[in-house]
């Protein structure tokens, strides 16, 4: 760290500083029981099934099991692939390309077989660790100090020292925080085999911050600019008023745009077999112009949105989903397009990682302006009475919550998107920061 300070005018100083830190061997956990879909040919069988074919792997795995909605799997009249396409618990996984979620379901579910991992154990043709290294455990974590981070910042501060009853300070900070772990024990990795893909700006990163504060002793009363010669009974009423203010403007938090369909492995935050995806690091593919600066809080007729001029449409990958067993009817993936219908964001294919980087956009900034007014009355040489009014967020500016950034989230049909269709993606549903006043009194002695 280093800095310089210079007096640029009387009672006015300028400070410029660089602050940098580097963290190494940071503590964190790596999930070891992530499902494998590559080495065991499961991904190939999944894609064949999704396209309407019959995969031998599923014939062998499910042989003899009576699948609801399909019948007993025999590999001829009822194939394993057809059974999975028809089965209520698995058809959405296949339709939406969630290969990791299907693998996790088959590995742990007690459905139909009434025993954990019953689908894998059923035929005796597959080892119990067909999907995960340690199938006897629900989860296995390897804890170690393999994380790292860096922080760089430029700080510029202007200080006005006290004169004529006025003092103020304004600070601007530009910073950048990079790392592969926000400090959590449990980390969702984009690809457990390549943890470097998780390197991004950290959750606490804020690009810009402006903070300003000041106090002003109002110029009323004896030896002041106004009411200097006021009558004696007036002077205690008009003197010793102090006005203060604090202003903050801080960039929004870095956020992930997600397409949480588990195209590589099951999300670590999944709580049970068949639970809905909760992957916070599964990103979509960027196929159009969607710059990082796209976000802008915009009020519309029935709410607040963050990406004006975009719309959700059906993901074009539905073309690769077979109509057999009405599988395409279970497809629910969405894509993001601009107002002209040009694609911007789509879901990655099974076995692929979305090419959109982590923490692609920043959420709404935080703006605050607080004020206080203090009146002090001297009662004796060592005693004074103080009355004050504090106003938090005096301008009543809303502090908007983060938008919905799941491209597959379903809208409510209220007609707020382009073309009269609702766009759940980018919608802001929370806001805080109501104006608050506090009145207080105290005796100082």
N, C-alpha and C positions, 0 to 999 in steps of 0.2 A: 504494500500500500504506500502511496505517496501523495502529497498535495502541496499546493502553493496558496499563499494568502497575500492579498494586496489591498491597500487602501486606495480606492479609486476616486474618492471625494471625501470631503470632511464628514466624519462620522458615518461613512459608508464603506464597507469592506466587501471584497469578493474572495470567495474560497473556491478552488477547483481541485478535485481529488479523484484519484483512481483507487478503487478497492477491488482486490481480487482474492479469491480463495480457491483451493483445490482439495477435494475430499477423495481419499483412496481407501481401499479395503473397507467399504461401508457394508454394514450388516444387512442381510436380507435372506429370503428363502426362495428356493427353486423347487417347483413341483416335479416330482419324479414319476408319478403315476399318471402322466398324460398318455392318452391313447395313441397308438401307432396306426396309421392308415396306409403307409407306403410300403414298408418291407414285407407286410403280410398279404399284399395284393387286395386289401379291403377297398381301397379307393377305386380300383378297376371294377370290382364287383358292384360297387355303389353306382358308378357311372353307367354301367350296362343296365342296371335295374331302373335307373332314372329315365333312361332313353327308351324303356319298354322291352328290353331283352331279359333273358333268364341267365343268371350267373350261377355256375356250378357251386361256388363257395357257399351261397345261401341254401342251395339244395342240400348240401352236406350238413351244414350247421343246423338247419331247422327240420331235418328229416324226422317224420313221425309226430311232429307237434301240431296240435289242432289250433290253428290261428283263427280267432274270431273274425268273421266276415269273409274268410277264404276257405277254410277247411283244413284237413290233414295234409301236410306237405309230403308229397311222394316223388317229386321231381318230374312228374309227367303231366297228369291232369291238374295238379296244383303245385306250381313251382315255388321255391323259396322267395324268389324275387316278386312274384305275383302276390304272395301272402303279405310281404312287407309293404307293397304298394296299397293293399286293401286294408291293412290293420290300422285302426284308428290311432294307436299309440306311436306309429312309426311313419305313416304316410306323409305327414307334414315335413318331417326331417328330410325325406327323400325329395319331395317336391321342391323344397326351398334350398337344396344343396347343402344341408347341414350334416355333412358326413361325420364330423367329430361328435356331434350329438347322438347320431345313430349308433356309432361305435360305443359310446359311453353307455347308452341304453342297453345294448346287447350284452355288454360286459358286466353290468351290475343289476339289471332289473330282475325282480322276482315274479314278474307277470307270467301267468300261465303255468310256469314250471314250479312255482312256489319255493324256489331256492335262489339265492344270489348267484348271478352268473349262469343261470340255468340254460340259457340259449347256447352259450359257448360249451358247456359241459355235456349238453344233450347227447350228441352223437358219439362222443369219445374220439373224434377225429382231430380235435383241436386242443392244443395245450392250454392249460388254465391261464397262462400268461400270454395268450394270443394277442391281446390288446395292450395290456399294461405289465410293467415289470413285477409288481407285487399285488396280485389280484386279491390276496387275503386282507388287504387294508383298503379302507375307503379312500385314504389319501396318504401320501408319503412326501415329506418335505426334507430337503437338504439345506441346512442353514450354514452360511459361511459369510466371509467378508470379501465378496467379489465385486461389489458395487463401486462406482466412482461418480464424481460430480465436479463441476467447475462453476464459478460465479465471477462475473466481471461487471463492474459498474463505473459510470462516470457521474460524479456529483458536483453540481454547481450551486453555490449558496451565496446569496446577497443578504447582508445584515445591516440594518440601520440602527445604530446605537441610540440610547435614550437622549432626546433633546426636545425642548419645548413640549414635554409631556408625551412624546410619541416615540415608539420603538416598534420595529417590524423585522421579520425575517422570512425569506422565500427560498425554498430549496427545490431544485429539479434533479431527478435521478433517472438516468437511463441504465438499465441493467439487463443481463442475460444469464439465466441459470440453466445449465445443461446437466443431464445425468440419465441413468438408466433405472432409477428407483426413487420414488418420492419419499422413501423412508418407511414404507409399510413392510411388515413381516411377510405378507402374502402378496405375491405379484402375479398378475395375469401377463404372460409373455405372448407376444404375437406368434413366435415360433420358439418353443422351448429348446430347440436345437441350435438356435442362433439368437442369443440374448442381446446381441448388438442392435438388433432391430428395434429394441425398446428405447434406445437413446433418443432423447428429445428434450425440449424445454420442460422443466419440472413444474409440478402443479402450483407451487408457490411463486413461480416466476411472474413478474409484472414488468412489462417493457418500459413504461413511463410512469413517473409519479411526480406530481407537483403539490407541494405542501407550503402553505403560507399562514403566518400568524402575526398578529400585531395588537398593541394596546395603545389607547389614546386617552390621556387625561383631559377631559373637556375643558375648554378655555373660559370657564366662568368663575367669578369670585375674585377675592383680593389678589392683586398682583397678576391678574390674568387679562386676557384681551377684552373680554366682555364682562359687564356688571362689576367692574373693578371698584366703583364707588357706590355700590348698592347699600341700602340701609342695613344697619347691624342685624336686624331680625331676618333679613332676606339672605344674607351671606351664608349662614349655615345650611340653607336650603339649596343654594345653587352651586356651592363649591364641592370639590372632591368627588366628582362624578367620573367614573372610569368606564370606557367602552372598549370591548375586546372582540376579536374575531379570529376564527380558524377556518381556512379553506383547504380542501383536499380534492384532488382529481387524480385517480389511479386507474391505469389500464385494466381491462378485464382479465380474468383468469384464462390461461390457455386450456382449450377444450378439444376433446377428440370427437370428430365426426365418425359415427359408428355404423357398421353393417353387421350386427351381432348374430351371424348365422353359423359360426363354428366350422369354417371350411378346412381347418388344419387339425385341430384337436379340440377336446371339450374345454370350455372356459373353466378356469380353476374355481371360479365362484359358484359353479353349479352345486346345488345342495343335495341333489338326489337324482337317481336315474330317471330320465325323462323330464327333468325340470327344464323350464324354458331357458334359452341362452341368456347369459348375463355378461357376456364378454365385453369389457370396456376398452379393449385395444384392437378389436377386429374392425378394420377400416374398409371403406369401399374403394373401388377403382375410380380414379379421376380420368374422365374421358373428354372433358370439355373445359371451358374457361370458368373456373371457380376460384378466384384469387383469395389469398388469406385475408384480405381487407373487405371481404364481401359483407360482413355483418354490419347491420345498422338497425337500431331500434326504430320501429315504424308502427305507429298506431293505425289500426284499421277499424272498420265499423264495429266489430265485436271482439276486439282484443288487441294484442300486441304481437308482432312478428319481427323476426331478426334478419330474414333474407327476402326482401321485397323482390317481386318479379320472378320467383321460381315456383315450380309446381311439382307435385308427386304424380308419377304415372306408373303403370305396371312395368316391372323390370323386363327388358326384352329377352332375358334368359328363359322366359316361359316357353319360348319356341323349342327349347331342348328338353322339355318335360313331356313325357308320354301321356296321351289320353287314356291308355289302358288302365283299367281299374279306377277310372275317373281321377287319376293321379293329378292331372293339371288343375282339377278343382280345389286341391289343397294348397295350391301355390299362392303365397301372399306377399312375396318380395316386391318392394317398390324401387323406383329409380327417381332421381332428381333431374328435372329438365328446366331450361329457361322458358321465358314467356313465348318463345317461338317453337317450343317443343324439342329443341336441341338438347341432347343428353349431356349431363354434367357429371353425375355420380351414379354408378351402378354397382351391384353386388359382385364380388369376385366369384370365380368358378370354384367348384369343389377341389380341394387340394392346392389352392392358390391363396396368397396373402394379398390383400388390397394394396395398391400402390400409393394410396394417399398417406402422407406422413402422419405421425402422431401429433397431437396438439396443433392441429392445422389452423384453427381460428381462435380468436380471443373473444371472450364473453363481453357483455355490456360493461362499460367502465363504471366506477364508483365515484359519485360526485357528492360532496358534502360542504355545507357552509353553516358553521355554528357561531353564535354571538352571545355575548353576555354584557350586562349593564350593572355596575356596582356603585352604590352610594355609601360613603362612609361619613359618619358624624362623630366628631370628637366630644366625648363626655367629660373626660378629665385628662390629665397629663399622660396617664398610662392606660386609659380605657377609651374604647371607641365602639360605636354601634355600626354594624355593616348590614346593609340590605342589598340583595342581588336578585337578578332575573337572568336565568340561563335559557337559551333557545337552541335546541338541537335541530339541525336541518331547517333553519329558519325560512328558507325559500320553499319548503315542502316539495323538494325535488325527489321523485321516486327513485329508489335503488332497485333496478330490475334484476330478477333472477336469471339464471342461465337458460338458454333456449333448449328445446328438445332437439337433439342432434342424431337421433336414430333414423336413418333414411327409410327404414321399414315400418316405422310407427304408423298406425292407422288413424286417419282423420275422422272427424265427427260429422262430416257432411254439411257443415254450416255455411259453405260457400265463401270462404275467405281467400282462396287461392286463385291463380290465373285460370280463366275460363270457367269460373263458377264452382270449382271443386275445392274442397278443403285440403289444406296442406298442414298436417300435423308437424312435419319436420320444420324446425325453425320457430315454432310457436313458443312464446314466453307466457307462462301462466302464473308466475309469482312476482310480487314486488313488495318492497318494504320501505322503511325510512320515513315514516310519518313524522310530521313536525311535532316537537314536544317542548313544553315550557315548564321550567322548574323555578319556583319562588322560594327564597330562603332568607333567613336572618340569623345573625350571630353576634355575640359580644366578644370583642378582642381585648385582652388585658395582659 
